[in-house]
Amino acid sequence: EAISNTRATVLIHGESGTGKRLIAHAIHKCNEQEKNKPFVEVSCGALTETLLESELFGHVKGAFTGAIKDKPGRFELANGGTIFLDEIDAFSPALQVKLLRVLQEGEFERVGDNHTIKVDVRVITATNQNLEALIAQNKFRKDLYYRLNIIAIELPPLRERKGDIPLLVNELIKRHAKQNNKKITGISPEALEILINCDWPGNIRELENVIERAIIL
């Protein structure tokens, strides 16, 4: 709530499965002025450098093999709203430079084009890596890190917030019982105690998988 009505860049750090994507959505939805504007998310680690550049900034027809028509990028689609870049550590040095320019100047060019496009986009990023360690290894730009890290949110792993487990379990039971057409409304105290005492290396994602499997079976 303290940061949702600002346009400040947010960096969310946490282990895989801790809910970084949900936090990004919550920040956007809590902003009264922007909650009905675009929210665009990109899983950066799932794309090669060439595909990621085209996905983020768009391309023009003929920019590369397979570019059969002009295509707007995710930054254009998010104009006026928010873009969420997950796995920001996957950015190559060249893409880091382009991202820094967007953050500082609000402008970029599509791949294969020299026409400058201006956008007004709030940027939320996430990573499960130690960016400061990557800076020390010359794999991540220090100036970009400072620009991304204006507002930092550290998401603790589930093993450090076990008080959340009963709330999560009840919500997940409702969700997966409905999806699987099962009349399951709760969990026994004994079963819940077992779940609370687990360390959950896969965090909330692992807990959800366990609940879903239990409901199906």
N, C-alpha and C positions, 0 to 999 in steps of 0.2 A: 504493500500500500504506500510505503514511503517513496518508492521510486517509480511507481506505475505512471504517474502523471507528468513525468519528465520525458525528455527526448534523449537522455544520456545513454551512452553505449553500456551494455551489461555483459559481463563475462561470468558464465556459470561453470563452476568446476566441481567434478564429482566422479566417483567410480561409475563404471558401466551399470546401468539398471537402477540408478538412484532417482530418476524422474526429472532429469534436466529439461526434457522437452515439455513436460507438464508445467514446470516453473515458467518457461518462456511463454507458453500459452496464457498462464495466469497473469503475467505482467501485462500482456497485451489486452486481455479481457477486462482488467481492472482500470484501464485508461478510458475514462468516459468519452473523451474526444476521438479516440482512435479504435475503440473496440469493434466498430462496424466497418472499419477500413481493412485493406488487405493484410493478411498474415501469411507470409510465404516462408516455407522452410526447405532447407537443402541439407542433405546428408553428404557432406563433402568427402568423407573417407570412402564412399562407395563409387566415386568417379575418378577417371584418369585426369591428368592435368589439363589435357586438351578439351575433354568433355566438360570438366568443371568450369573452365574459362567461358566456354560457349553457353553453359547452363546459367551462369551468373550474369554475364554481360551481353549475351545474345550474339548473333552473327548475321552477316549479310549473304545473299545468294552468291555462291561461288567462292566463299572464303576458304573452303576446304572440300575434299571429296565427300559427297553426300549432302552438302549444304545446297539443297535445291530451291530454297526460298529464304527470304529474310525471316529471322526469328527473334522476337524480343527476349531479353534475359530476365532472370528472376528479380534483379534490382528494379527493372522497369515495371514489372508486374506488382512489385511491393510499393511503388511510389505513393507517398502519402500515408503509408502504414508501417509495418514492421517486417523485417527479414530475420529469420533465425538460421544461423550457420552452425550446424552441429559438426563436431570433429574439426575445429578450426586449425588444429595442428597439421592437418593433411595438406594445407596450402603450400605450394612450391614457392621459392624465393621470388620468382617473377609475378606470381599471383598475389603474393603479399604486398608487393609494390602497388599493384592495381587497387587492392582493397584499401590500402592506406590513403590513396588518392581519393577514393570514394568517400572515406570517412572525413577527410580534411576539406575536400573541395566540393563533394557531392556531384562528381562528374566522372564520366568514363566514355570509351568508344566501344562499339560492338566489334567483335572479331572480324577483321577484313575491311573495316570502315575507318574513315578519318573524321566523321561527323561526331562532335561531342554532344553527349546526352546529359542533361541535368536531372537529378532526382532528389527528393527529400524523403529519406528512409531512416527509420530507427533500427539500429543494428543490435541484435542479441546474439552472442556466440556462446558455444559450449565446448568443453574438452574434458577428457579423462586423463590427459597427460600433464606433466609438470612443465609448463611453458618456460619458466625461468631456467630449468635444466636444458631445454632445447636452445634457449638464447646462448647459454654458456658453450653449447656445441656448435654455435653459428648456424643452427637450423631454423631459427625464428628471429625475426627482426625485433630489436628492443623498442624502437620507436612505435612499431605497430602494437606491441604488447601494452605499452603505456596508453595508447589510444583506445584499445579495447577494454582495458582494465579500470575504467573510470568508476564503474559500480561493479564490485566483485561479490558473487554469491557462492559460498562454499556449501555444497550439499553433503552432509555426513552420510556414511554408509548405514544401511539398515541396522547393523549390529550395534551402532552407537545411538540409535533412537528406537529402542525396543518398545517404548510406550506407544509408538505409531502402529505397531503390528495388529492389535485388536481392531483398530479403526480400519486399517487396510484390509484385513481379513473379511470383516463384515461387508465392506463395499465390494470386494472381489467376489464374494459369495453371491451377492445380489446380481452382479453383472453376469457372471458365468452361469448361474442358475437360469436366468432369463434367456441367455443365448442358447442354452442346451435344453430348454423346456423341462427343467427339473424343479420339483417342488422341495427345494432345500432352503431353509430360512435362517439357519444359524450353525453354530459349532459348539461341541461340548467343551466344558472347562478343561478337561484333561487334554483334549486335542489341541486347544489353544495354547495351553502351557507348553506343550512340545514345540509348537511353532515359535513361541517367544524365546525358548531356550536355544534355538538354532542360530548359527552365526551368519547364514545367508551370504556366502561369497558372491552370489549373483544378484544380490540386493532385491529390490521390489520385483524386478522381472522374474527372478527365480521363484519368489513367493507366489506370484500370480500363476506361474506354470504349475506349481504344486496344487494350488487351490482348484485350478481348472481341471487338472487330472483327477483330483479327488471327487469333484462333482460329476465328471463324465463316468467314472467307475463306481 
